Amino acid sequence: MFNRISSTTNLWHVPKDDILTVLGHVRRVLKPGGLFVLTVDLFLDLLPFTRAEANKFGQNVSIRWLVENSGLDLVAGRPEELYGFEEFDAVRVLGKLPELRIGSRWPALVQTLVLRK
């Protein structure tokens, strides 16, 4: 059993159907009150910014869907910056690119959140 588990830009590699399996394993091995700290890439060349659903790296994952299906509670993360939440606005995010984007070689932003068991 673990107090903390982290995942850095990995979930978008996992097919959506398998994400639930991954989340189940995380929930199983986290101690009560344990934290799952994760980052999930948000590709600027995919939905909700374009009509494309996937690129050669993967797909954008709805963070709201992930949280609602994780069996864990969101304790850190800004819904207005997390794809899938009602507060998320793609146009606003694009307007904040100079502030949010670090570097120019990777066509993505990073969404950061913490879930608690």
CNS distance restraints for C-alpha pairs under 8 A (distance, minus, plus):
assign (resid   1 and name CA) (resid  29 and name CA) 4.84 0.50 0.50
assign (resid   1 and name CA) (resid  30 and name CA) 5.50 0.50 0.50
assign (resid   1 and name CA) (resid  31 and name CA) 5.53 0.50 0.50
assign (resid   2 and name CA) (resid  29 and name CA) 6.09 0.50 0.50
assign (resid   2 and name CA) (resid  30 and name CA) 4.90 0.50 0.50
assign (resid   2 and name CA) (resid  31 and name CA) 5.55 0.50 0.50
assign (resid   2 and name CA) (resid  34 and name CA) 6.90 0.50 0.50
assign (resid   3 and name CA) (resid  30 and name CA) 6.07 0.50 0.50
assign (resid   3 and name CA) (resid  31 and name CA) 5.63 0.50 0.50
assign (resid   3 and name CA) (resid  33 and name CA) 7.52 0.50 0.50
assign (resid   3 and name CA) (resid  34 and name CA) 4.44 0.50 0.50
assign (resid   3 and name CA) (resid  35 and name CA) 6.29 0.50 0.50
assign (resid   4 and name CA) (resid  30 and name CA) 7.02 0.50 0.50
assign (resid   4 and name CA) (resid  34 and name CA) 5.63 0.50 0.50
assign (resid   4 and name CA) (resid  35 and name CA) 4.85 0.50 0.50
assign (resid   4 and name CA) (resid  36 and name CA) 5.85 0.50 0.50
assign (resid   4 and name CA) (resid  37 and name CA) 7.35 0.50 0.50
assign (resid   5 and name CA) (resid  26 and name CA) 7.51 0.50 0.50
assign (resid   5 and name CA) (resid  30 and name CA) 7.48 0.50 0.50
assign (resid   5 and name CA) (resid  35 and name CA) 6.41 0.50 0.50
assign (resid   5 and name CA) (resid  36 and name CA) 4.82 0.50 0.50
assign (resid   5 and name CA) (resid  37 and name CA) 6.19 0.50 0.50
assign (resid   6 and name CA) (resid  36 and name CA) 5.69 0.50 0.50
assign (resid   6 and name CA) (resid  37 and name CA) 4.66 0.50 0.50
assign (resid   6 and name CA) (resid  38 and name CA) 5.44 0.50 0.50
assign (resid   7 and name CA) (resid  11 and name CA) 7.70 0.50 0.50
assign (resid   7 and name CA) (resid  36 and name CA) 7.82 0.50 0.50
assign (resid   7 and name CA) (resid  37 and name CA) 6.47 0.50 0.50
assign (resid   7 and name CA) (resid  38 and name CA) 4.63 0.50 0.50
assign (resid   7 and name CA) (resid  39 and name CA) 6.38 0.50 0.50
assign (resid   8 and name CA) (resid  38 and name CA) 5.64 0.50 0.50
assign (resid   8 and name CA) (resid  39 and name CA) 4.99 0.50 0.50
assign (resid   8 and name CA) (resid  40 and name CA) 6.95 0.50 0.50
assign (resid   9 and name CA) (resid  38 and name CA) 7.39 0.50 0.50
assign (resid   9 and name CA) (resid  39 and name CA) 5.16 0.50 0.50
assign (resid   9 and name CA) (resid  40 and name CA) 4.73 0.50 0.50
assign (resid   9 and name CA) (resid  41 and name CA) 5.68 0.50 0.50
assign (resid   9 and name CA) (resid 110 and name CA) 7.71 0.50 0.50
assign (resid  10 and name CA) (resid  14 and name CA) 7.33 0.50 0.50
assign (resid  10 and name CA) (resid  39 and name CA) 7.81 0.50 0.50
assign (resid  10 and name CA) (resid  40 and name CA) 6.86 0.50 0.50
assign (resid  11 and name CA) (resid  19 and name CA) 7.02 0.50 0.50
assign (resid  11 and name CA) (resid  40 and name CA) 6.45 0.50 0.50
assign (resid  11 and name CA) (resid  61 and name CA) 7.91 0.50 0.50
assign (resid  12 and name CA) (resid  40 and name CA) 6.77 0.50 0.50
assign (resid  12 and name CA) (resid  41 and name CA) 6.97 0.50 0.50
assign (resid  12 and name CA) (resid  57 and name CA) 7.75 0.50 0.50
assign (resid  12 and name CA) (resid  58 and name CA) 5.58 0.50 0.50
assign (resid  12 and name CA) (resid  59 and name CA) 5.83 0.50 0.50
assign (resid  12 and name CA) (resid  60 and name CA) 6.46 0.50 0.50
assign (resid  12 and name CA) (resid  61 and name CA) 6.37 0.50 0.50
assign (resid  13 and name CA) (resid  57 and name CA) 6.85 0.50 0.50
assign (resid  13 and name CA) (resid  58 and name CA) 5.52 0.50 0.50
assign (resid  13 and name CA) (resid  59 and name CA) 7.73 0.50 0.50
assign (resid  14 and name CA) (resid  18 and name CA) 6.29 0.50 0.50
assign (resid  14 and name CA) (resid  19 and name CA) 6.15 0.50 0.50
assign (resid  14 and name CA) (resid  58 and name CA) 7.92 0.50 0.50
assign (resid  15 and name CA) (resid  19 and name CA) 6.50 0.50 0.50
assign (resid  16 and name CA) (resid  20 and name CA) 7.49 0.50 0.50
assign (resid  16 and name CA) (resid  61 and name CA) 7.77 0.50 0.50
assign (resid  17 and name CA) (resid  21 and name CA) 7.70 0.50 0.50
assign (resid  18 and name CA) (resid  22 and name CA) 6.44 0.50 0.50
assign (resid  19 and name CA) (resid  23 and name CA) 6.15 0.50 0.50
assign (resid  20 and name CA) (resid  24 and name CA) 6.09 0.50 0.50
assign (resid  20 and name CA) (resid  69 and name CA) 7.06 0.50 0.50
assign (resid  20 and name CA) (resid  70 and name CA) 7.08 0.50 0.50
assign (resid  21 and name CA) (resid  25 and name CA) 6.39 0.50 0.50
assign (resid  22 and name CA) (resid  26 and name CA) 6.31 0.50 0.50
assign (resid  23 and name CA) (resid  27 and name CA) 6.11 0.50 0.50
assign (resid  23 and name CA) (resid  70 and name CA) 5.58 0.50 0.50
assign (resid  24 and name CA) (resid  28 and name CA) 6.06 0.50 0.50
assign (resid  24 and name CA) (resid  70 and name CA) 7.10 0.50 0.50
assign (resid  25 and name CA) (resid  29 and name CA) 6.31 0.50 0.50
assign (resid  26 and name CA) (resid  30 and name CA) 6.11 0.50 0.50
assign (resid  26 and name CA) (resid  36 and name CA) 7.62 0.50 0.50
assign (resid  27 and name CA) (resid  70 and name CA) 7.61 0.50 0.50
assign (resid  27 and name CA) (resid  71 and name CA) 7.31 0.50 0.50
assign (resid  27 and name CA) (resid  72 and name CA) 7.43 0.50 0.50
assign (resid  27 and name CA) (resid 117 and name CA) 6.78 0.50 0.50
assign (resid  30 and name CA) (resid  34 and name CA) 5.42 0.50 0.50
assign (resid  30 and name CA) (resid  35 and name CA) 7.30 0.50 0.50
assign (resid  30 and name CA) (resid  36 and name CA) 7.98 0.50 0.50
assign (resid  30 and name CA) (resid 117 and name CA) 6.88 0.50 0.50
assign (resid  31 and name CA) (resid 117 and name CA) 7.25 0.50 0.50
assign (resid  32 and name CA) (resid 117 and name CA) 5.49 0.50 0.50
assign (resid  33 and name CA) (resid 116 and name CA) 5.83 0.50 0.50
assign (resid  33 and name CA) (resid 117 and name CA) 5.04 0.50 0.50
assign (resid  34 and name CA) (resid 116 and name CA) 5.66 0.50 0.50
assign (resid  34 and name CA) (resid 117 and name CA) 5.51 0.50 0.50
assign (resid  35 and name CA) (resid 114 and name CA) 6.53 0.50 0.50
assign (resid  35 and name CA) (resid 115 and name CA) 5.63 0.50 0.50
assign (resid  35 and name CA) (resid 116 and name CA) 4.60 0.50 0.50
assign (resid  35 and name CA) (resid 117 and name CA) 6.53 0.50 0.50
assign (resid  36 and name CA) (resid 114 and name CA) 5.63 0.50 0.50
assign (resid  36 and name CA) (resid 115 and name CA) 5.05 0.50 0.50
assign (resid  36 and name CA) (resid 116 and name CA) 6.30 0.50 0.50
assign (resid  37 and name CA) (resid 112 and name CA) 7.74 0.50 0.50
assign (resid  37 and name CA) (resid 113 and name CA) 6.12 0.50 0.50
assign (resid  37 and name CA) (resid 114 and name CA) 4.51 0.50 0.50
assign (resid  37 and name CA) (resid 115 and name CA) 6.49 0.50 0.50
assign (resid  38 and name CA) (resid 112 and name CA) 5.93 0.50 0.50
assign (resid  38 and name CA) (resid 113 and name CA) 5.66 0.50 0.50
assign (resid  38 and name CA) (resid 114 and name CA) 6.33 0.50 0.50
assign (resid  39 and name CA) (resid 110 and name CA) 6.19 0.50 0.50
assign (resid  39 and name CA) (resid 111 and name CA) 5.37 0.50 0.50
assign (resid  39 and name CA) (resid 112 and name CA) 4.43 0.50 0.50
assign (resid  39 and name CA) (resid 113 and name CA) 6.43 0.50 0.50
assign (resid  40 and name CA) (resid  61 and name CA) 7.72 0.50 0.50
assign (resid  40 and name CA) (resid 110 and name CA) 5.75 0.50 0.50
assign (resid  40 and name CA) (resid 111 and name CA) 5.15 0.50 0.50
assign (resid  40 and name CA) (resid 112 and name CA) 6.59 0.50 0.50
assign (resid  41 and name CA) (resid  60 and name CA) 7.18 0.50 0.50
assign (resid  41 and name CA) (resid 108 and name CA) 6.03 0.50 0.50
assign (resid  41 and name CA) (resid 109 and name CA) 5.72 0.50 0.50
assign (resid  41 and name CA) (resid 110 and name CA) 4.56 0.50 0.50
assign (resid  41 and name CA) (resid 111 and name CA) 6.04 0.50 0.50
assign (resid  42 and name CA) (resid  60 and name CA) 5.69 0.50 0.50
assign (resid  42 and name CA) (resid  61 and name CA) 7.75 0.50 0.50
assign (resid  42 and name CA) (resid  83 and name CA) 7.66 0.50 0.50
assign (resid  42 and name CA) (resid 108 and name CA) 5.19 0.50 0.50
assign (resid  42 and name CA) (resid 109 and name CA) 5.01 0.50 0.50
assign (resid  42 and name CA) (resid 110 and name CA) 5.87 0.50 0.50
assign (resid  42 and name CA) (resid 111 and name CA) 6.68 0.50 0.50
assign (resid  43 and name CA) (resid  59 and name CA) 7.53 0.50 0.50
assign (resid  43 and name CA) (resid  60 and name CA) 6.28 0.50 0.50
assign (resid  43 and name CA) (resid 107 and name CA) 5.90 0.50 0.50
assign (resid  43 and name CA) (resid 108 and name CA) 4.15 0.50 0.50
assign (resid  43 and name CA) (resid 109 and name CA) 6.46 0.50 0.50
assign (resid  44 and name CA) (resid  49 and name CA) 5.95 0.50 0.50
assign (resid  44 and name CA) (resid  50 and name CA) 7.73 0.50 0.50
assign (resid  44 and name CA) (resid 107 and name CA) 5.76 0.50 0.50
assign (resid  44 and name CA) (resid 108 and name CA) 5.34 0.50 0.50
assign (resid  44 and name CA) (resid 109 and name CA) 7.36 0.50 0.50
assign (resid  45 and name CA) (resid  49 and name CA) 6.34 0.50 0.50
assign (resid  45 and name CA) (resid  50 and name CA) 5.94 0.50 0.50
assign (resid  45 and name CA) (resid  52 and name CA) 7.12 0.50 0.50
assign (resid  45 and name CA) (resid  55 and name CA) 7.84 0.50 0.50
assign (resid  45 and name CA) (resid 107 and name CA) 6.98 0.50 0.50
assign (resid  45 and name CA) (resid 108 and name CA) 7.98 0.50 0.50
assign (resid  46 and name CA) (resid  50 and name CA) 5.04 0.50 0.50
assign (resid  46 and name CA) (resid  51 and name CA) 6.39 0.50 0.50
assign (resid  46 and name CA) (resid  52 and name CA) 4.86 0.50 0.50
assign (resid  46 and name CA) (resid  53 and name CA) 5.58 0.50 0.50
assign (resid  46 and name CA) (resid  54 and name CA) 6.27 0.50 0.50
assign (resid  46 and name CA) (resid  55 and name CA) 7.29 0.50 0.50
assign (resid  46 and name CA) (resid  59 and name CA) 7.22 0.50 0.50
assign (resid  46 and name CA) (resid  60 and name CA) 6.91 0.50 0.50
assign (resid  47 and name CA) (resid  51 and name CA) 5.50 0.50 0.50
assign (resid  47 and name CA) (resid  52 and name CA) 5.81 0.50 0.50
assign (resid  47 and name CA) (resid  53 and name CA) 5.69 0.50 0.50
assign (resid  47 and name CA) (resid  60 and name CA) 6.98 0.50 0.50
assign (resid  48 and name CA) (resid  90 and name CA) 6.45 0.50 0.50
assign (resid  49 and name CA) (resid  90 and name CA) 6.32 0.50 0.50
assign (resid  53 and name CA) (resid  59 and name CA) 6.23 0.50 0.50
assign (resid  53 and name CA) (resid  60 and name CA) 7.63 0.50 0.50
assign (resid  54 and name CA) (resid  58 and name CA) 5.45 0.50 0.50
assign (resid  54 and name CA) (resid  59 and name CA) 4.49 0.50 0.50
assign (resid  54 and name CA) (resid  60 and name CA) 7.41 0.50 0.50
assign (resid  55 and name CA) (resid  59 and name CA) 6.47 0.50 0.50
assign (resid  61 and name CA) (resid  65 and name CA) 7.91 0.50 0.50
assign (resid  61 and name CA) (resid  66 and name CA) 7.52 0.50 0.50
assign (resid  61 and name CA) (resid  83 and name CA) 7.42 0.50 0.50
assign (resid  62 and name CA) (resid  66 and name CA) 6.25 0.50 0.50
assign (resid  62 and name CA) (resid  82 and name CA) 7.84 0.50 0.50
assign (resid  62 and name CA) (resid  83 and name CA) 5.36 0.50 0.50
assign (resid  62 and name CA) (resid  84 and name CA) 4.54 0.50 0.50
assign (resid  62 and name CA) (resid  85 and name CA) 7.82 0.50 0.50
assign (resid  63 and name CA) (resid  67 and name CA) 6.05 0.50 0.50
assign (resid  63 and name CA) (resid  82 and name CA) 5.96 0.50 0.50
assign (resid  63 and name CA) (resid  83 and name CA) 5.57 0.50 0.50
assign (resid  63 and name CA) (resid  84 and name CA) 5.56 0.50 0.50
assign (resid  63 and name CA) (resid  85 and name CA) 7.15 0.50 0.50
assign (resid  64 and name CA) (resid  68 and name CA) 6.03 0.50 0.50
assign (resid  64 and name CA) (resid  82 and name CA) 7.49 0.50 0.50
assign (resid  64 and name CA) (resid  83 and name CA) 7.05 0.50 0.50
assign (resid  64 and name CA) (resid  84 and name CA) 4.95 0.50 0.50
assign (resid  64 and name CA) (resid  85 and name CA) 5.27 0.50 0.50
assign (resid  65 and name CA) (resid  69 and name CA) 6.05 0.50 0.50
assign (resid  65 and name CA) (resid  84 and name CA) 6.91 0.50 0.50
assign (resid  66 and name CA) (resid  70 and name CA) 5.89 0.50 0.50
assign (resid  67 and name CA) (resid  71 and name CA) 7.31 0.50 0.50
assign (resid  67 and name CA) (resid  72 and name CA) 6.69 0.50 0.50
assign (resid  67 and name CA) (resid  73 and name CA) 7.06 0.50 0.50
assign (resid  67 and name CA) (resid  74 and name CA) 6.74 0.50 0.50
assign (resid  67 and name CA) (resid 115 and name CA) 7.77 0.50 0.50
assign (resid  68 and name CA) (resid  72 and name CA) 7.80 0.50 0.50
assign (resid  71 and name CA) (resid 117 and name CA) 7.46 0.50 0.50
assign (resid  72 and name CA) (resid 115 and name CA) 5.71 0.50 0.50
assign (resid  72 and name CA) (resid 116 and name CA) 5.42 0.50 0.50
assign (resid  72 and name CA) (resid 117 and name CA) 4.94 0.50 0.50
assign (resid  73 and name CA) (resid 115 and name CA) 5.15 0.50 0.50
assign (resid  73 and name CA) (resid 116 and name CA) 5.08 0.50 0.50
assign (resid  73 and name CA) (resid 117 and name CA) 6.50 0.50 0.50
assign (resid  74 and name CA) (resid 113 and name CA) 7.30 0.50 0.50
assign (resid  74 and name CA) (resid 114 and name CA) 6.03 0.50 0.50
assign (resid  74 and name CA) (resid 115 and name CA) 4.54 0.50 0.50
assign (resid  74 and name CA) (resid 116 and name CA) 6.51 0.50 0.50
assign (resid  75 and name CA) (resid 113 and name CA) 7.69 0.50 0.50
assign (resid  75 and name CA) (resid 114 and name CA) 5.67 0.50 0.50
assign (resid  75 and name CA) (resid 115 and name CA) 5.63 0.50 0.50
assign (resid  75 and name CA) (resid 116 and name CA) 6.50 0.50 0.50
assign (resid  76 and name CA) (resid 113 and name CA) 5.32 0.50 0.50
assign (resid  76 and name CA) (resid 114 and name CA) 4.90 0.50 0.50
assign (resid  76 and name CA) (resid 115 and name CA) 7.11 0.50 0.50
assign (resid  77 and name CA) (resid  81 and name CA) 7.82 0.50 0.50
assign (resid  77 and name CA) (resid  82 and name CA) 7.38 0.50 0.50
assign (resid  77 and name CA) (resid 112 and name CA) 6.12 0.50 0.50
assign (resid  77 and name CA) (resid 113 and name CA) 4.45 0.50 0.50
assign (resid  77 and name CA) (resid 114 and name CA) 6.59 0.50 0.50
assign (resid  78 and name CA) (resid  82 and name CA) 6.32 0.50 0.50
assign (resid  78 and name CA) (resid 113 and name CA) 7.88 0.50 0.50
assign (resid  79 and name CA) (resid  83 and name CA) 7.65 0.50 0.50
assign (resid  79 and name CA) (resid  85 and name CA) 5.70 0.50 0.50
assign (resid  79 and name CA) (resid  86 and name CA) 7.70 0.50 0.50
assign (resid  79 and name CA) (resid  87 and name CA) 5.82 0.50 0.50
assign (resid  79 and name CA) (resid  88 and name CA) 6.26 0.50 0.50
assign (resid  80 and name CA) (resid  85 and name CA) 6.95 0.50 0.50
assign (resid  80 and name CA) (resid  86 and name CA) 7.64 0.50 0.50
assign (resid  80 and name CA) (resid  87 and name CA) 4.48 0.50 0.50
assign (resid  80 and name CA) (resid  88 and name CA) 4.11 0.50 0.50
assign (resid  80 and name CA) (resid  89 and name CA) 6.79 0.50 0.50
assign (resid  81 and name CA) (resid  87 and name CA) 7.83 0.50 0.50
assign (resid  81 and name CA) (resid  88 and name CA) 5.68 0.50 0.50
assign (resid  81 and name CA) (resid  89 and name CA) 7.87 0.50 0.50
assign (resid  81 and name CA) (resid  93 and name CA) 7.20 0.50 0.50
assign (resid  81 and name CA) (resid 111 and name CA) 7.03 0.50 0.50
assign (resid  82 and name CA) (resid  88 and name CA) 6.09 0.50 0.50
assign (resid  82 and name CA) (resid 111 and name CA) 6.17 0.50 0.50
assign (resid  83 and name CA) (resid  88 and name CA) 5.84 0.50 0.50
assign (resid  84 and name CA) (resid  88 and name CA) 6.64 0.50 0.50
assign (resid  88 and name CA) (resid  93 and name CA) 8.00 0.50 0.50
assign (resid  89 and name CA) (resid  93 and name CA) 6.27 0.50 0.50
assign (resid  90 and name CA) (resid  94 and name CA) 6.14 0.50 0.50
assign (resid  91 and name CA) (resid  95 and name CA) 6.20 0.50 0.50
assign (resid  92 and name CA) (resid  96 and name CA) 6.39 0.50 0.50
assign (resid  93 and name CA) (resid  97 and name CA) 6.44 0.50 0.50
assign (resid  96 and name CA) (resid 100 and name CA) 6.05 0.50 0.50
assign (resid  97 and name CA) (resid 101 and name CA) 5.35 0.50 0.50
assign (resid 100 and name CA) (resid 109 and name CA) 7.23 0.50 0.50
assign (resid 101 and name CA) (resid 109 and name CA) 6.23 0.50 0.50
